[in-house]
Amino acid sequence: MTDLTADLRRILSGSFFLRTSMIRRRTGTLRTVATTYVWDGQDRLYLSGYPGRRDWVANMAANPEVTIHTVESEPWYDIPASARVIRDRSERLPHLLSFIEHWTSRPGF
């Protein structure tokens, strides 16, 4: 995500939801889920699987090749990406706090 257009930067910084398509670990079929996220402003998106276990997180751990779809503003983008599940609590905590901060800025929250 190093060469981002102005439109994509605007969408990622102002949106709260995206869709992520991945291959299911057991069946090999395509699955698309809507998730909330936070963007680091550069080249990483952090999807929220909070609270608790999520099947789609296990799918990404098994097959990290995913496609991110923007959905809240046009133009829409389909972005191929590689996922990494963050399991270490100390690594995960700053991203969780960023997610909460981003979410509380949502209009009407």
N, C-alpha and C positions, 0 to 999 in steps of 0.2 A: 504493500500500500504506500510506497514511497512517492509515486507520481500522482498525487491526488488533484483532481480538478477543483476549482472553486466551488462548484455545485456540490460535489461529494463532501468536501470539508464542511460546507454549510449544513448539509443533511446529517452528517455524523455528529456534529457538535450540537445540533438542535433537536434531534430525535430521541425517542426513548425506547422504541421497539424496532426489531428487525426479525427477519426469518432466516433460519439456517437450514440448509439441506445437507443431509448426510446419508451414508449407507448404514442400514441396520446391521448390527454385528451378528445376529442369529440367522436372519433370512436373506440378507444381501440386497434387500429392496430399498428404495429411496424413501426417506422420511424427512419431512419439513416441519419445523417447530417454530413458533413465535417466542422470542425471548426479549427480555430487557437487557441492557448493556451499558457499559461506560467505555468511552474512547479515550486513549491517552493523548490525543492531539497529534499523533505522529503515525505510527504504523501498527498499533495493536488495539484490538477490541477485546473487552473482557465481558463475556456473557455471564449472566447470573443463573446459577442453578440452585439458588437459595430459596427456601430452606429444604434441606434433606436431599435424599438420593433422587436422581432423575435418570430415566432410561437413556435419554439423548446424550447425557454426559458419558455414560458407558459406551455408547455407540461411537462417540468422538475419540474416546480413549483407544478403542479397537481399530478405528479407521480414521485418522486425523484429517484426511482430505475432505473439505467441506466447501459449500458455496454460501456466502452471506448475501442476502437480498435486502436492500433498503425498501421500506414500505410506507413511510409516513410523509414523504414529500417527493415531488417529481423534479428531475427525471429519476427513474428507478435504476438501480445498479445491481448487477449480479457479480459478486467479487469472489473469485476462487481463493481459497485460503487453506492454511494448515493449522489445525487446532492442537493445543496442548492443555491437558487438564491439570490445573494447579491443585495439588493435594496437600502440600505443606501449609499448615495453618499460618505460620509467620509470613510466608510469601503471599498468602491469600488475603490476609487481613487488610492491608492498605487498599487493595482493589475493592473489597467489600465496603470500606468506608467511603471511597470515591463514588461507588455506586449509590450509596445512601445519599450522599451530598448531591449528586446529579439528579436523583429521583425527587428530592425535596424541592428542586428548582422547577419542577413541572408545573405549569399553570394549573391552578385549581387544587393543588395538593394540600 
